[in-house]
Structures are given as structure tokens and as C-alpha cells.
Amino acid sequence: MKLLITGGKGQLGRELCEILQNGKSRLGALPDELLDAKITAVDVDELDITDLTAVRRFFADCRPDVVINCAAMTNVDGCETQYETAMLVNGIGPQNLAIASAECGAKLLHVSTDYVFRGDGDTPRCEWDAVDPSTVYGKSKLYGEQAVLRHCPKSFVVRTAWLYGQYGNNFVKTMQRLGREKDEITVVSDQRGNPTNANDLAHHLCKLAVTEAYGIYHCTGTGECSWYEFATRIMEESGLSCRVLPVTSEEYPSKTPRPKFSSLRNLMLSVTVGDEMRQWEDALHDFVTLQEEK
Ligand SMILES: NC(=O)c1ccc[n+]([C@@H]2O[C@H](COP(=O)([O-])OP(=O)(O)OC[C@H]3O[C@@H](n4cnc5c(N)ncnc54)[C@H](OP(=O)(O)O)[C@@H]3O)[C@@H](O)[C@H]2O)c1
């Protein structure tokens, strides 16, 4: 089997490469079919997914059986001012991959986001719930989802949220840095969601990749919390004495309003390949333990 990862130098792309190289994740062994797969990982310097001609040429050479798209413009505030780039990378890029995947008969797994929902209410959203993004990031990602499902018959759209991993920048690493630098920080306590360990997500992408259970999936850590609760737990797990104080979104406004409630329910996983996503506290504990071992 030939597997192509796009956005291979990003946080999730690198995590995927690592578990595929090891044949296992922190959750356990990967499917047998992937153990001798030929892995090609590329990022924008080798394959710009916004260029359909380049994507087609690359696919003609590589002839992938499975494509996992981890490429994206993930800067939520940046998307708000750079409409064209957001649309190109998050909308047209996945569309190009879907067209090329369909032409060579490959499966396409495309990673998306909780931001496709409005982020209100108080019940975790299932895959069948109506989408209604309010940010440019969310709108561009939704365009990408729809294009993937429209153009590639063998496609999976996998939505995740609050992602952190060993590679790149993320909330956990930011809190750890601030925790070392400061005695006290403030973190918003009125936005809730599901912290997700990139290793767990990568594991489930691999499980899906060897099935034909095409469709839309939610894949986030089990359980939910506020950013304040998440930050408090990060300090505790990391042995940092920095105090975390709760503030409201009004007291700590961001350039782009963030969803108040963006919790997802992994319903499709639980009825197909199985939902092994760990409780968010356990996955965080494992992440920090691993950091200390390295
Ligand atoms: N991070 C989160 O909290 C979060 C939450 C929900 C969903 N997601 C989704 O999860 C996926 C993975 O996110 P991540 O955190 O791994 O993102 P990331 O670290 O920002 O990685 C994205 C990668 O895509 C590359 N890229 C940008 N434009 C490209 C292009 N035109 N062609 C090819 N590659 C391009 C980026 O390169 P440059 O760095 O050079 O731009 C980067 O290496 C994304 O689909 C994202 O929307 C993330």
C-alpha cells in the first residue's frame, strides 16, 4: 500500500509519520495493512495543494492508495484578514486532492475542525448536526469538507479540536512556557471543548484508512473542559507552580470571537472502527510523561 501525507511537516503530519514509522501509537499497534506501507510525506515546499496541475502531476508519479491531508491554514485570526489564502488552502487545496484522488482511485482522509459549527448550545455535536460556521477559518474548512465529499467517492472527513502534540506550537506548550516564566496567568473559563492528543487522532486516522466506512467523523479526546481547566491541569501535570486564574471572554477578548461550546461527540467512530479516544486528562498525563522521558 502507498500512503501519501500532505502537510507532513505540521503538528499532526509529523505525529502521523512517527506512528507509521513505529507501526504503533500510544494506543497500540496500527492495522497490519499499514505495517509495510510505503509512506510519502510532503509539505508545501514539495507539493502546494492549492495548485491542481502540480497535485495531478504528483499523484501521477506517486500513485497513492491512501491520501491523508493534514495541510491547512490553521491561524484563525490570520484567516479573518486573508480570505483568499484561507479559501485557497482550506477550501481549494482539499478539493484538488479530492479530484486527484478520485482520478487515481485513492481513498482520501481529510482533517477538519469543530469550527464548522456555530459553537453555541450545551450538547456535544454529532456528525449529523447542522453546520453553521461563524469564522472565515470555519467557513473555509467547511468548503473544503464539502468539496472532498463531492469530488472523491472514497473520502473521510475527520473533525477534531483543541489539538496538541509533540511537534509545533500548541496550547499545552504555550502554557508550559508561561508556567515557567510567570507566577500567575489568566485563562478564559467560559469556552468549553475537547482537548485532543495528536497521537490519539493519528491512531484513529490509521484505523479508518484501512476501511471503506467513508463519511464524516468526529475524533476528539473524551470528556470536555474549559481552557481554564485545561491550563490548570497542564500546570499540575507539568509540576509548575504558576497560578491560573479564570477570566471571561469579555475580560480577555480575542481578535476573532471563539466558540463558547465546541464539544464534539465521536458517534461515527463508536459505530464503525471503535472510539478508543482517551479521557482528555489521561491523554494529557501520557503526553507530559513522554515529554519528560525525552
Ligand atoms: N491545531 C488545532 O488545534 C486544530 C484544531 C482543529 C482542527 N485542526 C485541523 O487539524 C489539521 C492539522 O492541524 P495542525 O495543527 O497539524 O496544523 P499545522 O501544524 O499548522 O500544519 C499544517 C501544515 O500544512 C502546511 N501547509 C500550509 N499551506 C499549504 C499548502 N498550500 N500546501 C501544502 N501544505 C500546506 C503548513 O505549512 P506552513 O507551516 O509552512 O504554513 C503546515 O506544515 C488541520 O486540518 C487543521 O485544520 C487543528
The ligand as an ORCA input file, in Angstrom:
! r2SCAN-3c Opt
* xyz 0 1
  N      -4.350     22.798     15.740
  C      -5.585     22.661     16.211
  O      -5.882     22.976     17.379
  C      -6.653     22.115     15.324
  C      -7.981     22.061     15.811
  C      -8.978     21.546     14.984
  C      -8.665     21.079     13.721
  N      -7.389     21.162     13.258
  C      -7.109     20.660     11.913
  O      -6.157     19.622     12.016
  C      -5.335     19.608     10.838
  C      -3.878     19.577     11.232
  O      -3.591     20.739     12.014
  P      -2.134     21.028     12.576
  O      -2.285     21.586     13.938
  O      -1.244     19.865     12.332
  O      -1.730     22.215     11.591
  P      -0.275     22.827     11.285
  O       0.696     22.397     12.345
  O      -0.499     24.265     11.041
  O       0.159     22.073      9.941
  C      -0.379     22.407      8.700
  C       0.695     22.178      7.670
  O       0.150     22.461      6.372
  C       1.138     23.183      5.647
  N       0.562     23.941      4.545
  C       0.074     25.222      4.554
  N      -0.303     25.579      3.310
  C      -0.055     24.527      2.498
  C      -0.209     24.299      1.111
  N      -0.702     25.245      0.298
  N       0.164     23.096      0.599
  C       0.688     22.136      1.395
  N       0.863     22.295      2.725
  C       0.498     23.478      3.275
  C       1.755     24.075      6.711
  O       2.964     24.634      6.258
  P       3.391     26.089      6.839
  O       3.566     25.914      8.318
  O       4.660     26.361      6.091
  O       2.272     27.031      6.508
  C       1.915     23.099      7.860
  O       3.110     22.360      7.754
  C      -5.769     20.806     10.005
  O      -6.681     20.384      9.023
  C      -6.494     21.699     10.998
  O      -7.472     22.492     10.363
  C      -6.376     21.657     14.031
*
